[in-house]
Amino acid sequence: MADRDPFAILSKGALTWAIGAVHGDAERLIALHALLGPKIQTGDNLVYLGNLLGLGSDVSETISEALTFRRSFLARPGSELDNVTFLRGSQEEMWQKLLNIQFAPNPREVLEWMDKYGIAQTIKAYGSSIEEGMGAAQEGIMALIQWTNRLRDQLRQRDGHNAMFSALKRAAYMEDHLLFVHAGIDTARPLSEQLDSFWWGGHNFDDINAPYSNFKKVIRGFDQGHNGIKIKDYTVSLDGGCGFGGPLVAGCFDSDGNIVDQIEV
């Protein structure tokens, strides 16, 4: 699954299913996949909009379920590898930085910040704890290297997990039609210069009142307010609060950005 291109280009003319933030709730993802399976057609696009990881207690199972559904969908005759895309969410971004935390000038402070935003369950899923990480940070760089190496070893032992993390995309788009992001977009910058706006720039998303670049709609999967399926003239949010006690939502879009079907579990 590894791919050096930071953006996924989606097939024009196809329908695109997009799944909002899951936050480690494997049970809801399994239920959503059960409903999605009969609906999604060969040639459709499927985009997971980031934050498969996070707050729930079933992070590893959530990743495995997403990979199992991907394999099942791609096994259909006529399906292409590019039909399924996983976006990097803020949780995945934190996880990747965590695996290199030994290079941070203040690793303990970084760990405390990550803990505040929900990284502890992901660390637990791969065989450790936030407390063990804090202890390693206290001991110094060699202890941190050993700690992150143990996390990497656990990651490699889970079938397909490491490959999925290596293939995460910053965004996905259908040229001149739709742009799919995790949380936000800086409308003053081109797509290639978004920096961390994809993960942390969602506070002004609802204020977008004109097309961004040539895209008819920008669709995101994480909304800090967890306001469900929220449709505006140029944006759509798909976040029912999964992982925070709310439902997991998915929307199916035509090339004009119209929602033609939706699922909520």
KEMAR-588927 format. One line per 4 residues: number of its first residue (from 0); their letters; for each residue x, y, z of N, C-alpha, C, O, CB. Coordinates in steps of 0.02 Angstrom, whole numbers. Atoms other than C-alpha are relative to their C-alpha. Glycine has a CB too. Example, Ala and Ser with C-alpha at 12.3 -4.5 7.8 and 13.67 -1.06 7.14 Angstrom:
2
0> as> 45/-59/0/615/-225/390/45/60/0/97/59/33/-50/1/62; -42/-59/-3/684/-53/357/-39/55/37/-14/110/45/20/23/-71
END
This chain:
265
0> madr> 40/-61/0/0/0/0/42/64/0/15/118/-10/-46/0/60; -42/-59/-6/149/117/17/-2/43/-63/-1/16/-119/72/-20/16; 6/-45/56/138/271/-94/30/67/21/12/94/74/-73/8/-23; -33/-62/-18/246/428/-95/-42/62/-18/-28/116/7/66/5/-35
4> dpfa> 42/-57/18/110/540/-172/-43/20/60/-79/-23/86/-44/-16/-62; 38/-19/-60/32/642/-30/-75/7/-12/-114/11/36/26/64/26; 71/-9/15/-136/659/-120/-26/-58/-42/10/-85/-84/-11/66/-37; 33/51/40/-257/531/-190/-44/33/-52/-81/80/-37/-43/-48/44
8> ilsk> 41/-26/55/-338/567/-358/-56/-51/-12/-43/-109/-28/42/13/-65; 57/44/4/-513/494/-367/-27/-3/-72/-18/43/-111/-55/23/47; 26/11/67/-598/424/-521/-58/47/-14/-105/51/26/-22/-72/-10; 54/-45/19/-707/551/-610/-61/-41/-22/-55/-96/-49/22/47/-57
12> galt> 61/32/22/-887/506/-642/-26/-53/48/-84/-73/43/10/-31/-67; 21/50/-48/-892/380/-499/-33/32/60/-21/91/75/59/-44/21; 24/-21/-65/-989/395/-339/56/-9/51/99/-52/43/-63/-39/21; -52/4/-51/-881/424/-185/-33/-5/68/-71/39/89/47/61/-3
16> waig> 21/9/-69/-921/356/-13/54/27/46/113/11/36/-16/-74/16; -47/-28/-48/-838/450/130/-23/-16/71/-82/-7/88/7/77/-10; 16/21/-68/-831/389/310/33/48/49/93/61/45/24/-73/14; -25/-48/-49/-813/512/453/44/-32/53/57/-92/51/-58/34/34
20> avhg> -46/23/-51/-699/499/604/-31/-57/42/-89/-52/63/20/58/46; 23/60/-35/-714/329/692/24/1/73/-14/-20/117/26/-63/-35; -28/-5/-68/-602/358/845/0/-66/38/-20/-69/96/-39/51/39; -11/63/-34/-570/176/883/-63/-37/20/-60/-82/63/40/11/59
24> daer> 63/35/-15/-753/121/890/-12/-54/-52/-48/-43/-101/-60/50/3; 3/54/49/-736/-44/799/-71/-26/-10/-91/-44/-65/45/-58/21; 69/26/4/-915/-98/839/-42/40/-49/-78/12/-90/-33/-1/69; 38/-42/47/-990/50/747/26/-6/-71/-13/-6/-119/1/74/23
28> lial> -27/8/68/-871/30/600/-23/-65/-31/-39/-67/-90/76/5/2; 25/64/25/-919/-153/583/-73/6/-22/-92/-19/-75/7/-55/54; 71/-8/17/-1103/-105/585/-8/43/-63/-50/28/-105/-37/33/59; 4/-42/60/-1075/33/456/21/-39/-62/-11/-34/-114/45/62/8
32> hall> -22/40/57/-978/-85/342/-54/-51/-21/-62/-64/-81/64/-37/17; 53/48/16/-1121/-211/353/-54/32/-43/-83/0/-87/-30/-29/64; 49/-36/40/-1239/-79/283/30/25/-65/-5/29/-116/-29/58/40; -32/-28/59/-1113/-8/160/13/-53/-53/8/-39/-113/65/34/19
36> gpki> -19/53/47/-1064/-175/81/-49/-9/-58/-27/-11/-115/7/-64/37; 47/9/55/-1226/-199/-19/-11/63/-42/-36/59/-98/-66/-24/27; 13/-62/34/-1232/-16/-69/57/21/-47/44/44/-103/-12/54/50; -57/-24/39/-1057/20/-133/10/-44/-61/6/-106/-56/65/2/43
40> qtgd> -5/37/63/-1030/-30/-314/72/1/-26/111/45/-11/-47/31/-52; -66/3/32/-877/-83/-412/11/64/-40/-32/86/-79/5/-62/-47; -16/-63/34/-792/74/-476/-12/61/43/14/115/28/-39/6/-62; 9/-55/-46/-853/183/-333/65/13/38/107/-31/44/-57/-14/49
44> nlvy> -56/-17/-43/-725/274/-227/-22/-6/73/-80/5/90/26/72/-14; 12/3/-72/-712/246/-39/57/36/35/115/19/27/-5/-74/24; -50/-41/-35/-623/374/71/-15/-2/75/-69/19/97/0/72/-27; 3/-5/-73/-593/354/258/33/67/18/91/79/1/36/-61/36
48> lgnl> -20/-70/-7/-578/534/317/44/13/62/45/69/88/-61/43/4; -47/-9/-55/-451/506/457/-29/-12/68/-90/-17/77/28/68/-3; 18/15/-69/-454/474/644/-36/-68/7/-86/-74/42/-44/55/28; 19/68/-17/-482/288/632/23/-15/71/-9/-53/108/30/-51/-51
52> lglg> -29/9/-66/-373/293/789/-35/45/50/-78/85/33/75/14/-1; 19/-51/-48/-406/381/950/-30/-24/64/-1/-66/99/-46/45/-31; 26/2/-68/-519/381/1098/-29/-67/21/-28/-83/80/-52/52/7; 33/63/-17/-605/212/1089/49/-54/22/109/-47/14/-40/-25/-58
56> sdvs> -41/53/-28/-543/52/1167/19/-53/-50/55/-101/-33/-36/-32/58; -11/52/50/-535/-47/1004/38/27/-60/19/15/-117/-67/-30/-23; -38/-32/55/-405/47/902/27/-51/-48/17/-45/-109/57/42/29; -30/51/44/-314/-106/835/-54/-36/-40/-45/-50/-99/41/-50/40
60> etis> 55/34/34/-479/-193/795/-31/44/-54/-54/19/-106/-53/-22/50; 27/-47/49/-539/-37/705/42/1/-63/15/-2/-119/-4/71/29; -45/2/59/-387/-35/591/-9/-66/-38/-14/-66/-99/73/9/21; 8/65/32/-405/-221/557/-65/-6/-38/-68/-34/-92/5/-56/52
64> ealt> 65/1/33/-589/-201/515/1/41/-64/-26/20/-115/-55/27/47; -4/-42/60/-553/-59/392/40/-36/-54/22/-33/-113/33/67/16; -41/36/49/-418/-164/308/-37/-61/-28/-30/-76/-87/67/-22/32; 39/57/23/-532/-316/299/-52/22/-50/-62/-11/-102/-34/-36/59
68> frrs> 50/-25/47/-669/-214/216/33/22/-65/6/9/-119/-40/58/31; -37/-20/60/-542/-140/96/16/-60/-44/5/-59/-104/65/38/19; -17/60/39/-483/-313/44/-62/-30/-33/-59/-52/-90/34/-52/45; 62/28/27/-662/-373/22/-26/40/-60/-47/12/-110/-53/-4/54
72> flar> 24/-43/54/-709/-223/-85/45/-6/-62/20/-10/-118/-2/73/23; -46/3/56/-553/-232/-193/2/-69/-33/27/-77/-89/70/18/22; 3/67/29/-580/-419/-220/-53/-6/-54/-55/-55/-91/-12/-51/54; 52/2/52/-729/-378/-330/31/10/-69/73/53/-77/-54/54/14
76> pgse> -27/-8/68/-691/-399/-515/-11/72/-25/-66/99/-21/-33/-49/-49; 4/-67/26/-654/-230/-593/21/54/49/28/112/29/-68/14/-23; -21/-49/-49/-601/-144/-432/74/15/-9/113/-28/-30/-13/-25/71; -69/-22/4/-438/-45/-429/26/20/69/-13/41/111/7/58/-51
80> ldnv> -29/-18/-65/-318/-13/-285/-15/72/18/-25/87/77/76/-10/-2; 12/-71/-13/-348/174/-303/-72/15/21/-88/71/39/16/40/-61; 69/-12/-20/-533/150/-264/-8/11/75/-60/37/97/-43/-58/-22; 5/-8/-73/-497/150/-76/58/43/25/116/30/9/1/-70/36
84> tflr> -50/-47/-25/-406/291/13/-9/10/75/-65/17/100/-5/68/-36; 0/-16/-71/-359/317/195/35/68/9/92/77/-12/36/-55/43; -30/-65/-14/-330/498/248/34/0/68/14/-36/114/-53/56/-4; -34/-11/-64/-211/550/386/-42/51/40/-50/108/19/73/25/-11
88> gsqe> 35/-45/-44/-313/624/527/47/27/54/106/11/55/-59/-35/31; -41/-27/-53/-252/718/679/26/-55/46/82/-50/72/-39/51/41; -23/56/-41/-242/554/776/57/-38/-34/106/-56/-1/-57/-48/15; -54/34/36/-136/471/642/62/44/-4/119/18/-1/-23/-18/-71
92> emwq> -57/-46/0/-27/626/632/36/-2/68/97/-3/70/-24/72/-16; -32/4/-66/3/619/820/37/-66/8/92/-68/35/-53/7/55; -33/65/-6/43/433/810/66/-2/-37/116/-27/-11/-47/-55/-27; -62/0/38/173/459/675/53/43/36/112/24/36/-11/27/-71
96> klln> -47/-42/-37/253/599/777/22/-35/65/79/-28/86/-31/68/16; -17/37/-60/247/490/932/56/-50/-13/101/-59/29/-61/-36/28; -51/50/16/352/357/846/69/31/-10/119/-5/-14/-21/-39/-62; -64/-36/6/488/489/825/10/50/56/46/99/48/4/36/-68
100> iqfa> 0/-50/-53/465/577/990/69/9/32/81/59/66/-50/-20/54; -67/-7/-27/646/545/1039/37/60/-29/87/83/-1/40/-64/-13; -32/-58/32/691/688/921/-29/67/24/-4/120/6/-6/-5/-76; 31/-62/-25/578/814/1009/43/31/54/72/-5/95/-72/-15/27
104> pnpr> -41/-32/-52/668/944/1116/-31/-5/69/5/0/119/11/72/-18; 35/4/-64/536/925/1253/-50/-58/-2/-110/-46/0/-36/67/17; 45/58/11/465/747/1236/-54/-9/52/-110/-28/36/40/-62/-4; 51/9/-52/375/743/1403/-58/49/-11/-116/29/-3/31/10/70
108> evle> 53/-48/14/278/902/1362/-41/-20/-61/-102/-12/-61/30/70/-10; 36/23/60/235/833/1190/-46/-58/18/-104/-60/-4/50/-21/-55; 41/56/-22/172/672/1270/-61/23/40/-116/-3/31/41/-50/41; 56/-26/-40/65/769/1393/-52/32/-46/-112/23/-35/25/52/51
112> wmdk> 47/-31/48/-11/868/1248/-37/-54/-40/-98/-49/-50/38/47/-49; 32/54/37/-44/708/1149/-50/-37/43/-103/-57/19/53/-49/-26; 45/34/-46/-123/627/1301/-66/39/6/-120/10/8/32/-8/70; 59/-43/-4/-243/774/1314/-46/-9/-61/-107/-4/-55/21/74/5
116> ygia> 39/8/62/-298/742/1134/-13/-73/-18/-34/-87/-75/35/34/-57; 26/68/9/-326/555/1153/47/-53/-25/25/-105/-49/-54/4/-46; -47/49/27/-165/464/1105/7/-62/44/32/-113/21/67/32/-8; -14/54/-48/-167/351/1260/-29/-67/-24/3/-119/-15/-29/17/68
120> qtik> 31/62/22/-287/222/1185/38/-32/-58/41/-93/-64/-73/11/-19; -39/27/55/-181/204/1030/65/-31/26/85/-84/3/15/55/-52; -60/29/-30/-25/177/1133/-17/-67/33/21/-115/26/30/49/52; 22/62/-32/-119/46/1234/-13/-55/-51/3/-113/-39/-64/12/42
124> aygs> 16/49/52/-177/-40/1075/62/-34/-27/59/-91/-51/-37/33/-57; -62/28/25/4/-68/1025/49/-17/57/110/-13/50/33/49/-48; -38/35/-51/61/-140/1190/35/40/52/79/13/86/47/-40/-32; -35/-39/-50/114/3/1301/-51/46/35/-111/34/32/58/41/-31
128> siee> 43/-46/-36/45/148/1404/31/70/-2/91/77/-12/-12/-23/72; -25/-68/-3/60/336/1416/47/8/59/95/46/56/-59/50/5; -44/-4/-58/138/311/1588/69/-28/-16/119/0/7/-31/-39/58; -65/27/20/275/202/1514/38/50/-43/98/57/-37/-9/-67/-36
132> gmga> -32/-50/42/309/336/1385/26/58/41/80/84/27/-49/25/-52; -22/-55/-44/319/470/1520/64/-21/37/110/19/45/-55/19/50; -60/25/-35/443/362/1615/60/-1/-45/115/16/-24/-13/-68/28; -56/0/48/549/340/1459/25/70/-14/85/82/-20/-21/-35/-66
136> aqeg> -19/-70/11/546/528/1429/42/26/58/88/66/49/-61/43/-11; -37/-22/-59/607/554/1606/71/-28/0/118/5/21/-37/-23/64; -66/33/0/752/431/1581/46/29/-54/107/32/-43/-9/-73/-11; -43/-28/52/813/509/1419/-9/-32/-68/-52/-75/-77/70/-5/21
140> imal> 10/17/70/836/481/1234/6/-75/-14/-32/-101/-54/50/38/-42; -8/71/13/897/300/1239/-62/-39/23/-83/-86/-11/63/-27/35; 61/33/-23/746/247/1342/-58/14/-47/-100/-30/-60/-17/24/71; 53/-16/48/631/338/1220/8/-40/-65/-41/-63/-93/0/74/-15
144> iqwt> -12/40/61/713/251/1071/-23/-71/11/-55/-100/-33/75/2/-19; 20/68/-14/687/82/1153/-76/-6/4/-106/-54/-19/32/-25/65; 74/0/-6/506/127/1194/-34/4/-68/-79/-35/-83/-23/57/44; 32/-6/66/462/184/1018/15/-60/-44/-26/-79/-86/23/64/-35
148> nrlr> -16/61/37/551/32/945/-47/-57/18/-67/-97/-24/73/-21/12; 48/51/-21/438/-81/1048/-69/13/-31/-103/-33/-51/-6/-2/77; 64/-18/33/286/13/981/2/-19/-74/-46/-46/-101/-15/75/8; -7/17/71/351/-8/803/-4/-76/-10/-35/-99/-58/67/27/-27
152> dqlr> 2/73/5/376/-195/832/-72/-25/5/-93/-69/-33/44/-33/54; 70/20/-7/196/-212/892/-40/18/-62/-83/-20/-84/-30/34/61; 35/-22/60/136/-114/741/13/-48/-57/-34/-66/-94/24/71/-20; -18/46/54/228/-230/621/-32/-69/8/-43/-104/-41/75/-7/-4
156> qrdg> 29/65/-12/152/-382/703/-74/-4/-18/-102/-59/-24/9/-19/73; 71/-2/19/-26/-328/657/-5/2/-76/22/47/-109/-37/62/32; 2/8/72/-66/-383/481/-26/63/-36/-84/82/-26/-44/-60/-18; 19/-56/42/-69/-233/363/2/67/34/-4/118/0/-68/-11/-25
160> hnam> 4/-64/-35/-63/-99/497/57/47/-20/45/106/-36/2/-11/76; -57/-43/18/112/-34/459/-6/25/-72/9/83/-86/66/-37/10; 8/-20/70/76/-33/272/-53/54/-7/-45/100/-48/-18/-60/-43; 52/-51/5/-83/67/299/26/68/23/13/119/-10/-60/-21/43
164> fsal> -27/-64/-24/6/200/401/49/30/-50/54/91/-57/35/-10/67; -48/-25/50/139/212/265/-35/29/-62/-5/66/-100/46/-56/-21; 36/-21/60/4/243/134/-51/55/12/-89/72/-34/-34/-60/-30; 49/-52/-15/-98/378/221/9/61/-46/65/81/-61/5/21/73
168> kraa> -1/-59/43/-144/526/111/-19/63/39/-56/59/88/-49/-9/-60; 18/-63/-32/-155/709/160/-70/23/-19/-106/53/21/51/53/-18; 67/-18/25/-311/735/55/-14/-43/-61/31/-75/-88/-5/76/-17; 20/35/61/-407/657/-89/-44/46/-40/-83/85/-13/-37/-67/17
172> ymed> 41/-45/40/-485/745/-235/-19/-30/-67/16/-72/-95/36/65/-11; 23/13/68/-583/726/-395/7/67/-36/-27/115/-20/-75/-27/-2; -20/-63/30/-512/859/-510/-61/41/-23/-106/16/-57/46/-12/-60; 53/-48/17/-626/1012/-530/-68/-19/28/-119/8/7/-4/7/-76
176> hllf> 64/21/-28/-758/927/-426/1/2/77/-27/48/107/-18/-70/-23; 5/8/-72/-730/871/-246/69/-5/33/116/-33/3/-41/-62/17; -60/6/-40/-596/886/-113/-19/-29/68/-65/-4/101/37/69/9; 13/34/-64/-594/770/39/59/12/46/116/-2/28/-13/-76/-11
180> vhag> -53/-15/-48/-497/823/194/-22/-29/68/-78/-52/77/13/76/5; 16/25/-67/-488/771/376/-41/50/40/-97/35/60/64/-18/37; 33/-47/-45/-533/927/474/-10/69/-30/-59/103/-15/39/7/64; 6/-69/24/-502/1087/379/45/15/-59/80/-29/-85/16/47/54
184> idta> -39/-24/58/-421/1188/241/13/74/10/-30/111/34/-38/-14/-68; -17/-71/0/-331/1354/234/-13/26/-71/26/13/-117/75/13/22; 20/-21/67/-419/1438/88/48/51/-30/43/65/-90/-69/29/3; -49/-49/26/-277/1565/71/61/-34/-29/103/-1/-60/21/48/56
188> rpls> -59/37/24/-152/1429/26/-20/-52/-52/-75/-79/-48/37/-34/58; 14/55/47/-143/1309/-122/4/-67/35/29/-72/92/50/2/-59; 4/66/-30/-167/1125/-90/68/-26/23/74/-58/75/-30/-49/-49; -67/25/-15/20/1089/-90/34/36/58/87/15/80/43/6/-61
192> eqld> -31/-40/-53/54/1219/47/-44/5/62/-44/56/97/17/69/-26; 47/-2/-56/-75/1174/178/32/-8/68/1/7/119/-52/-52/-10; -33/13/-64/52/1128/313/-45/-44/44/-65/-98/21/17/67/38; 41/43/-43/-50/1061/461/-73/20/1/-110/-1/46/28/0/70
196> sfww> 70/-21/2/-215/1142/411/-48/-59/-8/-105/-56/15/-11/49/-56; 43/59/9/-283/972/360/-22/-30/66/-77/-56/72/35/-53/-42; 13/33/-64/-275/914/541/-24/47/54/-65/28/96/62/-35/25; 15/-45/-55/-290/1068/650/-33/65/-23/-42/111/17/64/16/37
200> gghn> 26/-63/26/-368/1201/538/-74/2/-12/-98/35/-58/34/16/-64; 71/5/12/-552/1162/555/-43/54/30/-104/54/19/-24/-64/23; 42/-47/-37/-608/1309/661/-37/49/-45/-89/76/-26/43/39/49; 34/-47/45/-653/1418/510/-35/-35/-58/-55/-3/-106/51/50/-28
204> fddi> 27/38/57/-722/1279/401/-71/22/-19/-87/29/-78/0/-75/18; 70/-19/15/-904/1332/418/-6/70/-29/-59/89/-52/-41/-4/63; 1/-68/27/-857/1509/364/18/2/-75/15/56/-105/47/44/39; -17/1/71/-803/1454/189/-62/18/-40/-112/-18/-38/29/-69/-22
208> napy> 59/-24/36/-921/1551/75/12/9/-74/-24/46/-108/-23/67/30; -15/-1/72/-843/1526/-96/38/-64/-16/66/-96/28/43/64/-20; -36/61/17/-768/1382/-193/75/6/17/105/58/5/-8/-17/-74; -73/2/-11/-592/1333/-139/31/-27/-64/15/-82/-87/18/-44/62
212> snfk> -32/18/63/-483/1327/-295/-55/-14/-51/-101/26/-59/47/-63/8; 52/16/49/-586/1240/-430/-50/-52/26/-89/-79/-13/32/-26/-64; 42/53/-26/-677/1122/-313/-71/26/16/-80/81/42/31/-29/64; 70/-18/-13/-866/1125/-301/-17/-8/74/-57/31/101/-46/-43/-42
216> kvir> 14/12/-71/-867/1055/-123/64/-25/33/104/-61/3/-57/-52/9; -52/28/-43/-743/1021/16/-36/-41/54/-80/-14/88/47/55/32; 33/45/-47/-793/872/124/50/-21/54/106/-42/38/-29/-63/-36; -44/19/-55/-718/838/296/-33/-53/44/-94/-60/44/21/62/41
220> gfdq> 25/54/-43/-735/696/422/6/13/73/-19/-27/113/35/-62/-16; -6/-17/-70/-690/780/586/-22/71/12/4/118/-19/72/-12/25; 28/-65/-18/-788/924/661/2/4/76/-28/-39/110/-74/10/-28; -7/-5/-73/-746/982/837/-68/3/35/-73/-17/93/40/60/19
224> ghng> 67/-3/-29/-931/1012/867/-39/-65/-7/-91/-73/25/-39/55/-30; 33/65/11/-979/836/807/-74/10/-17/-118/-19/15/7/-45/63; 68/-21/16/-1133/907/723/-34/-43/-53/-82/-21/-84/1/71/-24; 33/45/47/-1176/758/613/16/16/-72/70/42/-88/-74/1/11
228> ikik> -8/-17/71/-1198/777/426/-25/71/-9/-84/86/-4/-40/-51/-46; 15/-72/5/-1191/964/398/18/23/-70/77/23/-89/39/41/54; -9/-18/70/-1214/1026/220/-8/75/-9/-59/104/12/-51/-38/-45; 4/-71/17/-1176/1204/164/14/7/-75/23/-43/-110/51/42/43
232> dytv> -6/-11/72/-1155/1283/-7/65/-29/-28/66/-58/-83/-3/74/-16; -65/21/27/-970/1240/-25/36/-51/44/93/-71/28/43/61/-9; -31/48/-46/-934/1121/119/-50/-51/25/-110/-40/25/32/38/60; 40/51/-34/-996/962/200/42/-28/57/101/-43/48/-22/-58/-50
236> sldg> -32/33/-57/-952/894/373/-34/-66/13/-96/-71/11/-1/45/63; 27/67/-15/-973/710/416/29/-24/67/76/-62/68/19/-51/-58; -24/19/-66/-948/690/603/-58/-1/49/-82/51/72/55/48/25; 56/7/-46/-1086/622/713/22/-8/72/-20/-16/117/-41/-59/-19
240> gcgf> -25/6/-68/-974/611/866/19/-71/19/21/-88/78/-52/24/47; -23/68/-14/-916/431/849/63/4/43/109/41/28/13/-40/-66; -55/-4/-48/-797/399/994/-14/47/57/19/45/109/63/21/-34; 21/-47/-52/-883/536/1095/-72/-15/21/-106/27/51/6/73/-25
244> ggpl> 68/20/-18/-1047/441/1118/-50/8/-55/-109/-10/-46/-21/39/58; 46/-11/55/-1122/487/950/8/-52/-55/50/-96/-49/10/69/-30; -2/49/53/-1153/391/789/58/10/-49/88/64/-52/-65/2/-38; -46/-3/56/-1033/352/648/-40/13/-63/-91/-19/-74/43/-66/-6
248> vagc> 37/-18/60/-1087/430/484/42/-7/-63/104/-1/-61/-26/72/6; -32/3/65/-1047/407/301/-47/31/-51/-108/27/-44/18/-73/-20; 40/-29/53/-1106/499/146/25/-22/-68/84/-35/-77/2/76/5; -17/18/69/-1110/454/-37/-12/61/-45/-67/90/-45/-43/-61/-25
252> fdsd> 2/-62/39/-1072/597/-158/5/-14/-74/43/-58/-96/57/46/22; -11/0/72/-1095/620/-343/54/51/-16/79/85/29/-65/15/-39; -57/-43/18/-966/721/-439/-15/74/9/32/115/7/19/-12/-71; 18/-69/-13/-1062/883/-406/-1/16/74/-15/73/94/-67/16/-31
256> gniv> 1/-11/-72/-1050/860/-218/-67/-10/33/-74/5/92/24/67/14; 65/15/-30/-1231/810/-192/3/-65/38/32/-114/14/-55/-3/-54; 6/63/-37/-1263/680/-58/-59/-40/-28/-116/-18/-25/-9/13/77; 52/41/31/-1358/540/-144/-19/-58/45/-69/-92/31/23/-25/-67
260> dqie> 16/53/-48/-1355/418/2/40/14/63/91/49/61/15/-71/-28; -36/-9/-62/-1301/414/183/-15/-57/48/-67/-90/43/-17/67/33; 7/53/-51/-1277/293/328/17/31/67/64/71/73/46/-62/-16; -14/-21/-68/-1283/326/515/-12/-59/46/-66/-88/46/-43/61/20
264> v> 7/56/-46/-1251/193/647/23/20/70/21/-20/117/40/-61/-25
END
